[in-house]
Amino acid sequence: MSTGPAPARRRLSASARREQIIDSARAVWCRAGAQRTTVREIASEAGITEHFVYQHFASREEIFQLAVLAPRNEALRRLRGRLRDVVPGRVGALHDIHCAFLAELPALIPLLSAAQFADPVDGPRFYGSVLLPMLGDSMQASLAAMSGLAPGSLQMGLAIRALVGMHFGIALESVLEEESVNVARVAASLKWITGSDLGHVRRDGLPALPAARTVRPRVVPMRLDDMPIVGRKQLPRAERTAVILEAARAVFLARGLRGARSRDLAQRAGITEAFLLRIYRSKQQLYDDAVLKPLSSAFASLAMQTKALRSTTVRADIPEAYLRLAVPFFASYGALFVGALFSELGEARRYFHAALVPHLREIETTLAVALPGGVDPRVIRRAISGACWAVNFGEGECGGDRIVEMLTVLLKGCAAGGRSRLSARARSGA
């Protein structure tokens, strides 16, 4: 059946056409990540031919610089500027920090996803060695004035990681749910969990981190060259499938869905590519079984454990109890979480809604039991989860047995039912 002639291409000035191509490229990269995204896909998004794109730009790299890197850098400059403008010691300084992050991060998240987090190795490295120090330096003076924590100390480093992670958690899920952030309303809910000025941290102190820290075992992205290749020996089908899934999970964490090749997946599992394709019809099916299903099962288990708190935990202690569940959870599943939700936001959004949101709502229902009126349980759950994720993400992770206690003191609302006990523990260093 004929659909009629294709609509004529709208005539634009050269500058307007360049802006259209840049906007289209940004949409594609923010949706699918930079890996494997082609100029042809950008042209299709813009409704023009690939040849026409090259009439306006010399290379894909030039478009990437203008569409992603330049606005990312500008957004980071704005955020740094707002954090540096916070006056140390001024009443409301912590509120100003909350507002700076909440105003800038939602637009920054897709750009970071396109520029860094599409690469599962470069993303954590950039976050831990570039982004986190940049933001920490911008607000360290204000945090020191409020909390009494020594600049450059391990405790200050953990406070920075947790606060940045709280806001990243809120912003990322807001992007995934395609909702705008009401800065004033979210900042008001954050006041419940952090207090108004971190004075409780100055009063109670944070437990000291031991010099020799232990890091919990967790899923960590590796470079392909560092991964062991499984030997090609005869295995029962169930055991062989488990080996394939473990090997595939490592490859996907190192390369992402788009960057992983069937040849690499088979080689790491110690089988031929043909044998792999006999078991899994597509790379997407293997990715679902190796990454997405384990992550959704893990969140289902976390939701069940959290729901059980309603019958086993004093109401006021539920936020702290959830924190104690969330720290080891994100230590184990943080890399899968980032890989599934941060590298390709278009696919991540569909997966997030279908597989994770029901479990997250269950957790929020439990947290709501312990929260005062006016405090949004979704904000609190995102903030706690983000803080727990952040202390285990990137280079220089803050693993160790004291992390839960430190976060519980730092996040004042989580200790609402146990303030005196935690204060005594913090002062004694026990």
C-alpha positions as CSV (number, residue, x, y, z in Angstrom):
1,M,0.0,0.0,0.0
2,S,1.4,3.4,-1.0
3,T,2.1,5.8,1.8
4,G,2.6,8.8,-0.6
5,P,5.7,10.7,-1.4
6,A,8.3,11.3,1.3
7,P,8.0,14.7,2.9
8,A,10.4,17.3,1.4
9,R,13.4,18.1,3.5
10,R,12.9,21.4,5.2
11,R,15.4,24.0,4.0
12,L,17.5,25.4,6.8
13,S,20.4,27.9,6.8
14,A,23.8,26.3,7.2
15,S,24.1,27.4,10.9
16,A,20.6,26.1,11.7
17,R,21.3,22.8,9.9
18,R,24.5,22.4,12.0
19,E,22.6,23.0,15.2
20,Q,20.0,20.4,14.1
21,I,22.6,17.8,13.5
22,I,24.3,18.6,16.8
23,D,21.0,18.2,18.6
24,S,20.2,15.0,16.8
25,A,23.7,13.6,17.6
26,R,23.3,14.5,21.3
27,A,19.9,12.7,21.4
28,V,21.4,9.5,19.8
29,W,24.5,9.5,22.0
30,C,22.6,10.2,25.2
31,R,20.2,7.4,24.3
32,A,22.6,4.8,23.1
33,G,26.1,5.8,24.3
34,A,29.1,6.7,22.2
35,Q,30.2,3.1,21.6
36,R,29.3,1.9,18.1
37,T,27.0,4.9,17.4
38,T,27.5,5.8,13.7
39,V,27.2,8.9,11.7
40,R,24.5,7.0,9.7
41,E,22.4,6.8,12.9
42,I,22.9,10.5,13.6
43,A,21.8,11.3,10.0
44,S,18.7,9.1,10.4
45,E,17.8,10.9,13.6
46,A,18.2,14.3,11.8
47,G,16.2,13.1,8.8
48,I,19.1,13.6,6.3
49,T,21.7,11.5,4.6
50,E,25.1,10.6,5.9
51,H,26.7,12.5,3.0
52,F,24.8,15.6,4.0
53,V,26.2,15.4,7.6
54,Y,29.7,15.4,6.2
55,Q,29.0,18.6,4.3
56,H,28.7,20.3,7.6
57,F,31.2,18.4,9.8
58,A,34.7,17.0,9.1
59,S,34.3,13.9,11.3
60,R,32.3,12.0,13.9
61,E,34.8,13.2,16.5
62,E,34.0,16.9,15.7
63,I,30.3,16.3,16.2
64,F,30.9,14.4,19.4
65,Q,33.0,17.3,20.8
66,L,30.2,19.8,20.0
67,A,27.2,17.6,20.9
68,V,28.5,16.0,24.1
69,L,31.8,17.1,25.4
70,A,31.3,20.8,25.1
71,P,27.9,20.9,26.9
72,R,29.2,18.3,29.5
73,N,32.1,20.6,30.3
74,E,29.9,23.6,30.5
75,A,27.5,21.8,32.8
76,L,30.4,20.8,35.1
77,R,31.7,24.4,35.1
78,R,28.2,25.6,36.2
79,L,28.0,23.0,39.0
80,R,31.5,23.7,40.2
81,G,30.8,27.4,40.2
82,R,27.6,26.9,42.2
83,L,29.4,24.7,44.8
84,R,32.2,27.2,45.1
85,D,29.7,30.0,45.6
86,V,28.4,28.3,48.8
87,V,29.7,30.4,51.7
88,P,31.4,28.2,54.4
89,G,29.7,28.6,57.7
90,R,26.6,30.4,56.4
91,V,23.2,29.2,57.6
92,G,21.7,27.2,54.8
93,A,25.0,26.2,53.2
94,L,24.0,22.5,53.0
95,H,20.7,23.4,51.5
96,D,22.6,25.4,48.8
97,I,24.8,22.4,48.1
98,H,21.7,20.2,47.7
99,C,20.1,22.8,45.3
100,A,23.3,23.1,43.2
101,F,23.4,19.3,42.6
102,L,19.7,19.0,42.0
103,A,19.6,21.8,39.5
104,E,22.5,20.7,37.4
105,L,22.8,16.9,37.6
106,P,19.6,15.8,35.7
107,A,20.9,17.5,32.5
108,L,24.4,16.3,33.2
109,I,23.6,12.6,33.6
110,P,22.8,11.9,29.9
111,L,26.0,13.7,28.8
112,L,28.1,11.7,31.3
113,S,26.5,8.5,30.1
114,A,27.3,9.3,26.5
115,A,30.8,10.6,27.2
116,Q,32.1,8.3,29.9
117,F,29.7,5.7,31.2
118,A,29.1,4.0,27.9
119,D,32.6,2.6,28.5
120,P,32.3,0.3,31.6
121,V,36.0,0.7,32.4
122,D,36.5,4.4,31.7
123,G,33.3,5.4,33.5
124,P,34.3,4.3,37.0
125,R,37.8,5.6,36.4
126,F,36.6,9.0,35.3
127,Y,34.1,9.2,38.2
128,G,36.7,8.2,40.8
129,S,39.8,10.0,39.6
130,V,38.3,13.1,37.8
131,L,34.7,13.9,38.6
132,L,34.7,13.1,42.3
133,P,37.9,15.1,43.1
134,M,36.7,18.0,41.0
135,L,33.4,18.2,42.9
136,G,35.0,17.4,46.3
137,D,37.5,20.3,45.9
138,S,34.6,22.6,45.1
139,M,32.7,21.9,48.3
140,Q,35.3,20.7,50.8
141,A,35.7,24.1,52.5
142,S,31.9,24.3,53.1
143,L,31.7,20.7,54.4
144,A,34.7,21.2,56.7
145,A,33.1,24.3,58.2
146,M,29.8,22.5,58.8
147,S,31.1,19.1,59.9
148,G,34.5,19.7,61.5
149,L,35.9,17.0,59.3
150,A,39.6,17.6,58.3
151,P,40.0,18.4,54.6
152,G,41.8,15.5,52.9
153,S,40.9,13.0,55.6
154,L,39.4,9.6,54.9
155,Q,36.3,10.7,56.8
156,M,36.0,13.8,54.6
157,G,36.5,11.6,51.5
158,L,33.7,9.3,52.6
159,A,31.4,12.3,53.3
160,I,32.1,13.7,49.8
161,R,31.4,10.3,48.2
162,A,28.2,9.8,50.0
163,L,26.8,13.3,49.4
164,V,27.7,13.2,45.7
165,G,26.3,9.7,45.4
166,M,23.0,10.8,47.1
167,H,22.4,13.4,44.4
168,F,23.6,11.1,41.6
169,G,21.1,8.5,42.7
170,I,18.2,11.0,42.7
171,A,19.2,12.5,39.3
172,L,19.8,9.2,37.6
173,E,16.5,7.7,38.5
174,S,14.7,11.0,37.7
175,V,16.2,10.7,34.2
176,L,15.2,7.1,33.9
177,E,11.7,7.8,35.0
178,E,11.6,10.9,32.7
179,E,10.4,13.1,35.6
180,S,11.5,16.7,36.4
181,V,13.2,17.4,39.7
182,N,11.4,19.8,42.0
183,V,14.5,21.2,43.6
184,A,12.9,22.8,46.6
185,R,10.7,19.8,47.4
186,V,13.6,17.3,47.0
187,A,16.0,19.5,49.0
188,A,13.4,19.6,51.8
189,S,13.2,15.8,52.0
190,L,17.0,15.6,52.0
191,K,17.1,17.8,55.0
192,W,15.5,15.0,57.0
193,I,18.3,12.6,56.1
194,T,21.3,14.9,56.3
195,G,20.2,17.4,58.8
196,S,20.3,21.1,58.1
197,D,24.0,21.7,58.6
198,L,25.9,18.5,59.4
199,G,26.2,19.8,63.0
200,H,25.5,16.2,64.2
201,V,28.7,15.1,62.5
202,R,30.7,17.9,64.3
203,R,29.0,16.8,67.6
204,D,29.2,13.1,67.2
205,G,32.2,12.7,64.9
206,L,32.6,9.9,62.4
207,P,34.2,6.5,63.4
208,A,37.9,6.3,62.2
209,L,38.6,4.1,59.3
210,P,41.3,1.6,60.1
211,A,44.6,2.0,58.3
212,A,44.4,-1.4,56.7
213,R,40.9,-1.4,55.1
214,T,39.2,-4.6,53.9
215,V,37.2,-4.5,50.7
216,R,34.2,-6.8,50.3
217,P,34.3,-9.0,47.2
218,R,32.2,-7.6,44.5
219,V,31.6,-7.6,40.7
220,V,34.3,-5.4,39.2
221,P,34.7,-4.5,35.6
222,M,38.0,-5.8,34.1
223,R,39.8,-5.3,30.9
224,L,39.4,-8.2,28.5
225,D,43.2,-8.9,28.4
226,D,43.2,-9.4,32.2
227,M,40.4,-12.0,32.2
228,P,41.2,-15.6,32.4
229,I,40.0,-17.8,29.6
230,V,38.1,-20.9,30.7
231,G,39.6,-24.2,29.5
232,R,37.7,-26.2,26.9
233,K,36.8,-29.3,28.9
234,Q,33.7,-31.3,28.8
235,L,31.1,-30.0,31.3
236,P,27.5,-30.9,32.1
237,R,25.1,-28.6,30.4
238,A,24.0,-26.7,33.5
239,E,27.6,-26.2,34.6
240,R,28.6,-25.1,31.1
241,T,25.8,-22.6,31.0
242,A,26.9,-21.2,34.4
243,V,30.5,-20.8,33.0
244,I,29.2,-19.1,29.9
245,L,27.1,-16.7,32.0
246,E,30.0,-15.8,34.3
247,A,32.3,-15.2,31.4
248,A,29.7,-13.2,29.5
249,R,29.0,-11.1,32.6
250,A,32.7,-10.2,32.8
251,V,32.9,-9.3,29.1
252,F,29.7,-7.2,29.2
253,L,31.0,-5.3,32.2
254,A,34.3,-4.6,30.3
255,R,32.7,-3.8,26.9
256,G,29.0,-3.1,27.4
257,L,26.3,-4.6,25.3
258,R,27.1,-2.9,22.1
259,G,30.9,-3.3,22.4
260,A,30.9,-7.0,23.3
261,R,31.5,-9.3,20.3
262,S,30.2,-12.9,20.1
263,R,33.8,-14.0,19.4
264,D,35.1,-12.5,22.7
265,L,32.1,-13.9,24.6
266,A,32.8,-17.4,23.3
267,Q,36.6,-17.2,23.8
268,R,36.3,-16.2,27.4
269,A,33.9,-19.0,28.0
270,G,36.2,-21.5,26.4
271,I,33.9,-22.5,23.6
272,T,33.5,-21.8,19.9
273,E,31.3,-19.0,18.6
274,A,29.1,-21.6,16.8
275,F,28.6,-23.5,20.1
276,L,27.7,-20.2,21.9
277,L,25.0,-19.4,19.3
278,R,23.5,-22.9,19.6
279,I,22.8,-22.1,23.3
280,Y,21.9,-18.4,23.0
281,R,20.2,-17.2,19.8
282,S,21.4,-13.6,20.2
283,K,23.8,-11.4,22.2
284,Q,20.8,-9.6,23.7
285,Q,19.4,-12.9,25.1
286,L,22.8,-13.7,26.6
287,Y,23.0,-10.1,28.1
288,D,19.6,-10.6,29.6
289,D,20.6,-13.8,31.3
290,A,24.1,-12.7,32.4
291,V,23.4,-9.1,33.5
292,L,19.7,-8.0,33.6
293,K,18.1,-11.1,35.2
294,P,20.6,-11.4,38.0
295,L,20.3,-7.7,38.8
296,S,16.5,-7.8,38.8
297,S,16.6,-10.9,41.0
298,A,19.0,-9.2,43.4
299,F,16.7,-6.2,43.7
300,A,13.7,-8.5,44.3
301,S,15.6,-10.1,47.1
302,L,16.6,-6.7,48.6
303,A,12.9,-5.7,48.4
304,M,11.9,-8.8,50.3
305,Q,14.5,-8.3,53.0
306,T,13.4,-4.7,53.3
307,K,9.7,-5.6,53.5
308,A,10.5,-8.1,56.3
309,L,11.8,-5.2,58.4
310,R,8.2,-4.1,59.0
311,S,7.7,-7.1,61.3
312,T,11.2,-7.4,62.7
313,T,12.4,-3.9,63.3
314,V,11.2,-0.9,65.4
315,R,9.6,1.6,63.1
316,A,12.1,4.4,63.8
317,D,15.0,2.0,63.0
318,I,13.8,1.0,59.6
319,P,15.9,3.5,57.6
320,E,19.1,2.4,59.4
321,A,18.2,-1.2,58.8
322,Y,17.7,-0.5,55.1
323,L,21.1,1.2,55.0
324,R,22.7,-1.9,56.5
325,L,21.1,-4.0,53.8
326,A,22.0,-1.5,51.0
327,V,25.8,-1.1,51.7
328,P,26.7,-4.8,51.0
329,F,24.1,-5.0,48.3
330,F,25.7,-2.2,46.2
331,A,29.2,-3.5,47.1
332,S,28.2,-6.7,45.3
333,Y,26.0,-5.4,42.5
334,G,27.1,-1.8,42.0
335,A,29.0,-2.6,38.8
336,L,26.0,-4.5,37.3
337,F,23.8,-1.6,38.3
338,V,26.0,0.9,36.5
339,G,26.4,-1.3,33.5
340,A,22.7,-1.9,33.1
341,L,21.4,1.6,33.8
342,F,24.1,4.1,33.0
343,S,25.7,3.1,29.7
344,E,22.7,3.1,27.3
345,L,19.9,5.2,28.7
346,G,17.4,4.3,26.1
347,E,17.5,0.5,26.8
348,A,18.1,1.2,30.5
349,R,14.9,3.2,30.8
350,R,12.8,0.3,29.4
351,Y,14.5,-2.3,31.7
352,F,14.3,0.0,34.7
353,H,10.5,0.4,34.4
354,A,9.8,-3.2,33.6
355,A,12.2,-5.0,36.0
356,L,13.3,-2.8,38.8
357,V,10.6,-0.2,39.6
358,P,8.1,-2.6,41.2
359,H,10.8,-3.7,43.7
360,L,11.9,-0.1,44.4
361,R,8.3,0.9,45.1
362,E,8.1,-2.0,47.6
363,I,11.2,-0.7,49.4
364,E,9.8,2.8,49.5
365,T,6.5,1.5,51.0
366,T,8.5,0.1,53.8
367,L,10.6,3.3,54.3
368,A,7.4,5.4,54.4
369,V,6.4,3.7,57.6
370,A,9.3,5.4,59.4
371,L,9.2,8.8,57.7
372,P,7.4,11.9,59.0
373,G,4.8,13.6,56.9
374,G,6.1,15.7,54.0
375,V,9.2,13.6,53.6
376,D,9.2,11.7,50.2
377,P,10.1,8.1,50.6
378,R,11.2,7.9,47.0
379,V,13.8,10.7,47.6
380,I,15.0,9.0,50.8
381,R,15.4,5.6,49.1
382,R,17.2,7.1,46.1
383,A,19.5,9.1,48.5
384,I,20.4,6.1,50.7
385,S,20.9,3.9,47.7
386,G,23.0,6.5,45.9
387,A,25.2,7.0,48.9
388,C,25.8,3.2,49.3
389,W,26.5,2.9,45.6
390,A,28.9,5.8,45.6
391,V,31.2,4.6,48.4
392,N,31.8,1.4,46.4
393,F,32.2,2.9,42.9
394,G,35.2,4.1,41.0
395,E,38.8,3.9,41.9
396,G,39.9,4.1,45.6
397,E,36.8,2.4,47.0
398,C,36.0,3.0,50.6
399,G,35.4,-0.6,51.6
400,G,35.6,-1.7,55.2
401,D,33.7,-2.9,58.3
402,R,33.1,0.7,59.6
403,I,31.4,2.1,56.5
404,V,27.8,1.3,57.7
405,E,28.5,3.1,61.0
406,M,30.1,6.1,59.3
407,L,27.2,6.4,56.8
408,T,24.6,6.0,59.6
409,V,26.2,8.9,61.5
410,L,26.6,11.0,58.4
411,L,23.0,10.4,57.2
412,K,21.3,11.7,60.3
413,G,17.8,10.5,59.5
414,C,19.0,6.8,59.3
415,A,20.0,7.0,62.9
416,A,16.8,8.5,64.2
417,G,16.1,5.5,66.4
418,G,19.6,5.0,67.6
419,R,21.3,8.4,68.0
420,S,22.6,8.0,71.5
421,R,24.1,4.6,70.8
422,L,25.8,5.8,67.7
423,S,27.1,8.9,69.3
424,A,28.7,6.9,72.1
425,R,30.2,4.5,69.5
426,A,31.6,7.4,67.4
427,R,33.2,9.1,70.4
428,S,34.8,5.9,71.7
429,G,36.0,4.7,68.3
430,A,34.7,1.2,69.3
